[in-house]
């Protein structure tokens, strides 16, 4: 019985600090990835939109901004979306990064880049 003493106080402290740091990182970065998934879904939802190919670039941009506003994406700059109309096809390129503070002066930078090519019916 004397050889089975369990974890030391220092061992438990290291484990708690490790999992606490991991949880903190998930709490800080999780919403950023969830917003990116919402942005992707909003843009992918444009495919097959009636009259999309006849809309101007400004109209498509307004439609995207409405979808992002409805989905409560607030920390995204719509200027990161580049639109190109080419006849029946519309190309959408999204390239942006999000910076968030982790601890003190340590920041995390997350970069996202997506490209879509779609046409309206």
Long-range contacts (C-beta under 8 A, 24 or more apart in sequence): 24-102, 24-103, 25-102, 25-108, 28-100, 28-101, 28-102, 28-108, 29-100, 29-108, 29-110, 32-98, 32-100, 32-110, 33-110, 35-73, 35-75, 35-76, 35-98, 36-112, 38-68, 38-71, 38-72, 38-73, 39-68, 39-73, 39-76, 39-94, 39-112, 39-114, 40-114, 41-71, 42-67, 42-68, 42-71, 42-73, 43-81, 43-92, 43-94, 43-114, 43-116, 44-116, 46-90, 46-92, 46-116, 46-118, 47-116, 47-118, 47-119, 48-118, 48-120, 48-121, 49-120, 49-121, 50-120, 50-121, 51-120, 51-121, 52-90, 52-118, 52-119, 52-120, 52-121, 53-87, 53-88, 53-89, 53-90, 53-119, 53-120, 54-120, 55-120, 56-85, 57-83, 57-84, 57-85, 60-85, 60-90, 64-92, 88-119, 89-117, 89-118, 89-119, 90-117, 90-118, 90-119, 90-120, 91-115, 91-116, 91-117, 92-116, 92-117, 92-118
